[in-house]
């Protein structure tokens, strides 16, 4: 006589049951991968920079297909092995249709399918900030800067199937069956347990960011846009990952002044350029409010590189480097310097002095797409500095 087995793991194949969910997750991961590869172009658009929280952003994505074997629909002669005696580089055959086109005509070949992926500003920010960090943070000061981190440390009765906790689910099924006097692993809906997450405040170190901006007359519309774009994403990053980090805003032409956030982004461009005044003001503020023994210090300055008194700036940056975790200088290349690989005069002076100093990071921006690489360059971990 045939007897039932003592327990049943599942009535349906687990793999088949979750195949659709796995395919959806794999598709979403591929979409995110494509988005991350094109972040430089995406985040530079003004409509994204000016978008409010919760707004839906539509991003065109080239059609994604799962790998599969396809036969050649042209049914032409194949290119195979030659008659022998061939040398590397020899052409043994060509596919039909190769060669130059006939000019501007109506095409007959199918195009590439595109569709629009929808993301909220918050989801896009999550992709942008995923690999960014305040570099070289040290344990300084008694005031702790709190940063929110996500931890999967709780169990819930409801949730997405991708987060199901199989071990807990089987245990719940067995406990329920045992209470009913029929110990077995027959899973019901009420037995399912899902891994859930919560946002946990995590103590960080004291940190102050100096956002400095050249507002002299040589900073044109493009240069001003790059400044605003970089600092927009920098502030979003800091306020998402390091919620209590302090930020000091400084604008400078021949005179530097500390301003609020609104004035910093709205400031127009006029006057000459003496960026040493910006570093002098930053050093004065550090002396009065941010003791380097208690604060991690990060000064950033963006300019077009045309400055009066480059040598004085180099001397001040040397002083800043001795008390800062990292100094960032971003140079925005205009039409004259944009066609070369060289820095403008101020950038060149800084490069000659600090090319081998990992505490001073120099970037050169020639297009809107360079804002994202600049963010990554400034806010990577820079492990080499930690050893100094």
C-alpha positions as CSV (number, residue, x, y, z in Angstrom):
1,X,0.0,0.0,0.0
2,X,1.3,3.4,-0.9
3,X,1.6,6.0,1.9
4,X,1.7,9.8,1.7
5,X,5.1,11.3,2.4
6,X,5.5,12.8,6.0
7,X,5.7,16.4,4.6
8,X,5.2,18.4,1.5
9,X,7.5,21.3,0.7
10,X,5.2,22.9,-1.9
11,X,2.4,21.9,-4.1
12,X,3.7,23.9,-7.1
13,X,7.3,24.1,-8.3
14,X,8.9,27.0,-6.5
15,X,11.0,28.1,-9.5
16,X,8.0,28.2,-11.8
17,X,5.9,30.1,-9.2
18,X,8.5,32.9,-8.9
19,X,9.8,33.0,-12.5
20,X,7.7,36.0,-13.5
21,X,8.9,37.9,-10.4
22,X,12.5,37.1,-11.2
23,X,12.1,38.2,-14.9
24,X,10.6,41.5,-13.7
25,X,13.5,42.0,-11.3
26,X,16.0,41.2,-14.0
27,X,14.4,43.6,-16.4
28,X,14.4,46.3,-13.8
29,X,18.0,45.7,-13.0
30,X,18.9,46.0,-16.7
31,X,16.9,49.3,-16.9
32,X,18.8,50.6,-13.9
33,X,22.1,49.5,-15.5
34,X,21.3,51.5,-18.6
35,X,20.3,54.5,-16.6
36,X,23.5,54.4,-14.6
37,X,25.5,54.2,-17.8
38,X,23.9,57.4,-19.0
39,X,23.6,59.4,-15.7
40,X,26.0,62.1,-17.0
41,X,23.5,63.1,-19.8
42,X,20.4,62.5,-17.7
43,X,21.2,64.6,-14.6
44,X,22.5,67.6,-16.6
45,X,19.0,68.4,-17.9
46,X,17.6,71.6,-16.5
47,X,14.0,70.2,-16.2
48,X,15.4,67.5,-13.8
49,X,17.4,70.0,-11.8
50,X,14.4,72.2,-11.3
51,X,11.9,69.4,-10.7
52,X,10.1,69.2,-7.4
53,X,10.1,66.1,-5.1
54,X,7.7,63.4,-6.3
55,X,7.8,64.5,-9.9
56,X,7.8,61.7,-12.5
57,X,10.7,61.9,-14.9
58,X,10.5,60.0,-18.3
59,X,13.8,58.7,-19.6
60,X,14.0,57.1,-23.1
61,X,15.4,53.5,-23.0
62,X,16.5,51.5,-26.0
63,X,14.4,48.3,-26.2
64,X,15.8,45.5,-24.1
65,X,15.5,41.9,-25.2
66,X,16.4,38.7,-23.4
67,X,19.3,36.8,-25.1
68,X,18.0,34.2,-27.6
69,X,19.2,32.4,-30.7
70,X,17.9,34.0,-34.0
71,X,18.4,32.7,-37.5
72,X,19.6,35.0,-40.2
73,X,16.4,36.3,-42.0
74,X,18.3,37.3,-45.2
75,X,19.0,33.7,-46.3
76,X,22.2,34.8,-47.9
77,X,25.5,32.9,-48.5
78,X,27.4,32.5,-45.3
79,X,31.0,33.5,-44.7
80,X,33.0,30.3,-43.8
81,X,36.5,28.9,-44.0
82,X,38.6,29.9,-47.0
83,X,40.4,27.6,-49.5
84,X,43.5,27.5,-47.3
85,X,46.8,29.3,-47.2
86,X,45.2,32.5,-45.8
87,X,47.1,34.9,-43.6
88,X,45.9,36.9,-40.6
89,X,44.0,39.9,-41.9
90,X,42.9,38.3,-45.2
91,X,39.3,38.8,-46.2
92,X,37.8,35.4,-47.1
93,X,34.3,36.7,-47.9
94,X,31.7,39.4,-47.3
95,X,28.1,39.5,-46.4
96,X,25.7,40.8,-49.1
97,X,24.9,44.4,-48.9
98,X,28.2,45.7,-47.6
99,X,29.6,48.9,-49.0
100,X,28.7,52.6,-49.2
101,X,25.1,53.7,-49.1
102,X,23.3,55.5,-51.9
103,X,22.8,58.8,-50.1
104,X,19.6,60.2,-48.5
105,X,16.7,57.9,-49.4
106,X,13.7,56.4,-47.8
107,X,14.9,53.5,-45.6
108,X,13.5,50.0,-45.6
109,X,15.3,48.6,-42.6
110,X,13.5,48.4,-39.2
111,X,14.5,50.9,-36.6
112,X,15.4,50.4,-33.0
113,X,12.5,50.3,-30.5
114,X,12.6,52.9,-27.6
115,X,10.3,53.2,-24.7
116,X,10.1,55.7,-21.8
117,X,11.0,54.5,-18.3
118,X,9.3,56.5,-15.6
119,X,11.2,57.4,-12.4
120,X,10.5,59.7,-9.6
121,X,13.1,62.3,-8.6
122,X,13.7,60.3,-5.4
123,X,14.4,57.1,-7.4
124,X,16.7,58.9,-9.7
125,X,18.6,60.4,-6.8
126,X,19.0,56.9,-5.3
127,X,20.8,55.8,-8.4
128,X,22.9,59.0,-8.5
129,X,23.9,58.8,-4.9
130,X,24.4,55.0,-4.6
131,X,28.2,55.1,-4.8
132,X,28.9,58.6,-3.4
133,X,30.5,59.2,0.0
134,X,32.1,61.9,2.0
135,X,35.7,60.9,1.5
136,X,38.2,60.4,4.3
137,X,35.8,61.0,7.2
138,X,37.7,60.8,10.5
139,X,36.3,60.5,14.1
140,X,36.3,64.1,15.2
141,X,34.3,66.2,17.7
142,X,31.6,65.4,20.2
143,X,28.7,66.4,18.0
144,X,27.6,63.4,15.9
145,X,26.3,63.9,12.4
146,X,23.4,61.4,11.9
147,X,23.0,59.7,8.6
148,X,20.0,57.5,7.7
149,X,20.8,53.9,6.5
150,X,18.4,51.2,5.4
151,X,18.7,47.8,7.2
152,X,16.7,44.6,6.5
153,X,16.3,43.7,10.2
154,X,12.6,43.0,10.7
155,X,10.1,40.4,9.6
156,X,6.6,41.3,8.3
157,X,3.5,39.3,7.3
158,X,3.2,41.1,4.0
159,X,5.6,42.2,1.3
160,X,6.9,41.6,-2.2
161,X,7.7,38.0,-3.1
162,X,11.3,39.0,-3.8
163,X,11.7,39.6,-0.1
164,X,10.2,36.4,1.2
165,X,12.1,34.7,4.0
166,X,12.0,31.0,3.1
167,X,13.3,29.7,6.4
168,X,10.9,31.7,8.5
169,X,8.0,30.7,6.1
170,X,8.8,27.0,6.5
171,X,9.1,27.4,10.3
172,X,5.7,29.1,10.5
173,X,4.1,26.4,8.3
174,X,5.5,23.7,10.5
175,X,4.4,25.4,13.7
176,X,0.9,25.9,12.5
177,X,0.7,22.3,11.3
178,X,2.1,21.0,14.6
179,X,-0.5,22.8,16.6
180,X,-3.2,21.1,14.4
181,X,-1.6,17.7,15.1
182,X,-0.4,17.2,11.5
183,X,3.3,18.2,11.4
184,X,4.1,19.0,7.8
185,X,5.5,21.8,5.6
186,X,2.4,22.6,3.7
187,X,2.6,26.3,3.2
188,X,-0.5,28.5,3.3
189,X,-0.8,32.2,2.7
190,X,-0.8,33.1,6.4
191,X,2.6,31.3,6.9
192,X,4.5,33.6,4.6
193,X,7.1,35.9,6.2
194,X,8.9,38.7,4.5
195,X,12.1,40.4,5.2
196,X,11.3,44.1,5.8
197,X,13.5,47.1,6.3
198,X,13.6,50.2,8.5
199,X,15.6,53.4,8.3
200,X,18.1,53.5,11.1
201,X,20.0,56.6,12.1
202,X,23.7,55.9,12.0
203,X,26.2,58.2,13.8
204,X,28.6,59.9,11.4
205,X,31.4,62.3,12.1
206,X,31.3,66.1,12.3
207,X,31.5,67.6,8.8
208,X,31.3,71.0,7.2
209,X,31.2,71.7,3.5
210,X,32.4,75.0,2.0
211,X,30.6,75.6,-1.3
212,X,32.4,78.5,-3.0
213,X,31.5,80.0,-6.4
214,X,33.2,82.4,-8.7
215,X,30.7,85.1,-9.7
216,X,33.0,87.4,-11.6
217,X,32.2,88.9,-15.0
218,X,34.1,86.2,-16.9
219,X,31.7,83.5,-15.7
220,X,29.2,83.4,-18.6
221,X,25.8,81.6,-18.8
222,X,27.4,78.2,-19.4
223,X,29.8,78.5,-16.5
224,X,27.0,79.7,-14.2
225,X,24.8,76.8,-15.2
226,X,27.5,74.2,-14.5
227,X,28.1,75.7,-11.0
228,X,24.4,75.6,-10.2
229,X,24.1,72.1,-11.5
230,X,27.0,70.6,-9.6
231,X,26.1,72.3,-6.3
232,X,22.4,71.3,-6.8
233,X,23.3,67.6,-6.9
234,X,26.0,68.0,-4.2
235,X,23.4,69.5,-1.8
236,X,20.9,66.8,-2.7
237,X,23.5,64.1,-2.0
238,X,24.5,65.6,1.4
239,X,21.0,66.1,2.6
240,X,20.1,62.6,1.6
241,X,23.0,60.7,3.0
242,X,24.4,63.1,5.6
243,X,21.4,64.9,6.9
244,X,23.1,67.1,9.5
245,X,26.2,68.1,7.6
246,X,26.8,71.8,7.8
247,X,27.2,73.8,4.6
248,X,28.8,77.3,4.2
249,X,28.0,79.2,1.0
250,X,30.5,81.7,-0.3
251,X,30.4,83.8,-3.5
252,X,33.4,85.7,-4.7
253,X,34.5,88.2,-7.4
254,X,37.1,90.7,-6.0
255,X,35.3,90.5,-2.7
256,X,34.1,87.3,-1.0
257,X,31.1,87.1,1.2
258,X,29.1,84.4,3.1
259,X,25.5,84.1,1.7
260,X,22.5,82.0,2.2
261,X,21.5,79.2,-0.1
262,X,19.0,81.2,-2.1
263,X,21.5,84.0,-2.8
264,X,24.2,81.6,-3.6
265,X,22.2,80.0,-6.5
266,X,20.7,83.3,-7.7
267,X,23.8,85.4,-7.7
268,X,24.6,87.2,-11.0
269,X,28.1,87.5,-12.5
270,X,30.0,90.8,-12.5
271,X,33.3,92.4,-11.6
272,X,36.9,91.1,-11.5
273,X,38.3,87.9,-10.1
274,X,40.3,87.5,-6.9
275,X,39.6,84.0,-5.6
276,X,42.2,84.2,-2.9
277,X,39.5,86.2,-1.0
278,X,37.2,83.2,-1.0
279,X,39.9,81.0,0.6
280,X,40.7,83.8,3.1
281,X,37.1,84.0,4.2
282,X,36.8,80.2,4.5
283,X,39.9,80.1,6.6
284,X,38.6,82.9,8.8
285,X,35.2,81.0,9.3
286,X,37.1,77.8,10.1
287,X,39.1,79.6,12.8
288,X,36.0,81.1,14.4
289,X,33.5,78.3,14.0
290,X,35.0,75.0,12.9
291,X,38.0,73.8,14.9
292,X,39.9,71.4,12.6
293,X,40.5,69.1,15.6
294,X,36.7,68.6,15.9
295,X,35.5,69.0,12.3
296,X,36.0,67.2,9.0
297,X,36.4,70.0,6.5
298,X,35.7,70.0,2.7
299,X,36.2,73.2,0.7
300,X,34.9,73.2,-3.0
301,X,35.4,76.0,-5.5
302,X,34.2,76.3,-9.1
303,X,35.7,78.9,-11.5
304,X,36.6,79.4,-15.1
305,X,40.3,79.6,-14.1
306,X,40.9,83.3,-14.9
307,X,42.1,84.9,-11.7
308,X,44.2,87.7,-10.4
309,X,46.9,86.4,-8.1
310,X,47.3,82.7,-8.8
311,X,50.3,82.4,-6.6
312,X,48.4,83.7,-3.5
313,X,45.6,81.1,-4.2
314,X,48.2,78.3,-4.2
315,X,49.6,79.4,-0.9
316,X,46.1,79.6,0.7
317,X,45.2,76.1,-0.7
318,X,48.4,74.8,0.9
319,X,47.1,76.1,4.3
320,X,43.7,74.6,3.6
321,X,45.2,71.3,2.7
322,X,46.9,71.0,6.1
323,X,43.5,71.1,7.9
324,X,41.1,69.7,5.3
325,X,40.0,66.1,4.5
326,X,39.8,66.9,0.8
327,X,39.9,70.1,-1.3
328,X,38.0,70.2,-4.6
329,X,38.6,72.6,-7.4
330,X,36.4,72.5,-10.5
331,X,37.4,74.4,-13.6
332,X,34.8,75.1,-16.2
333,X,36.5,75.4,-19.7
334,X,35.2,78.1,-22.0
335,X,35.3,77.9,-25.9
336,X,39.0,78.9,-25.9
337,X,40.3,76.4,-23.4
338,X,37.6,73.8,-24.1
339,X,39.4,72.6,-27.3
340,X,42.6,71.7,-25.4
341,X,43.4,69.4,-22.6
342,X,45.1,72.0,-20.5
343,X,43.9,73.9,-17.5
344,X,43.4,77.6,-17.5
345,X,46.0,79.6,-15.6
346,X,44.7,79.1,-12.1
347,X,44.0,75.4,-12.7
348,X,47.5,75.0,-14.2
349,X,49.1,76.6,-11.1
350,X,47.2,74.3,-8.8
351,X,48.0,71.3,-10.9
352,X,51.8,72.1,-10.8
353,X,51.7,72.3,-7.1
354,X,49.3,69.6,-6.1
355,X,49.4,67.0,-8.9
356,X,50.8,64.4,-6.4
357,X,48.8,65.4,-3.4
358,X,45.7,63.2,-3.0
359,X,44.1,65.7,-0.6
360,X,43.6,68.2,-3.5
361,X,41.4,66.9,-6.3
362,X,41.2,68.9,-9.6
363,X,38.5,68.4,-12.3
364,X,38.0,70.0,-15.6
365,X,34.5,70.4,-17.0
366,X,33.9,71.1,-20.7
367,X,30.2,70.0,-21.1
368,X,27.1,69.5,-19.0
369,X,27.7,65.7,-19.1
370,X,30.9,66.2,-17.1
371,X,29.0,67.2,-13.9
372,X,28.4,63.5,-13.0
373,X,32.1,62.4,-13.4
374,X,33.0,65.5,-11.3
375,X,30.6,64.3,-8.5
376,X,32.1,60.8,-8.6
377,X,35.7,62.2,-8.6
378,X,35.1,64.4,-5.6
379,X,32.9,62.1,-3.6
380,X,34.7,58.8,-4.0
381,X,36.3,57.2,-0.9
382,X,39.9,58.2,-1.8
383,X,41.5,55.5,0.4
384,X,45.0,56.7,-0.4
385,X,44.4,59.8,1.9
386,X,43.4,57.6,4.9
387,X,47.0,56.3,5.0
388,X,48.6,59.7,5.3
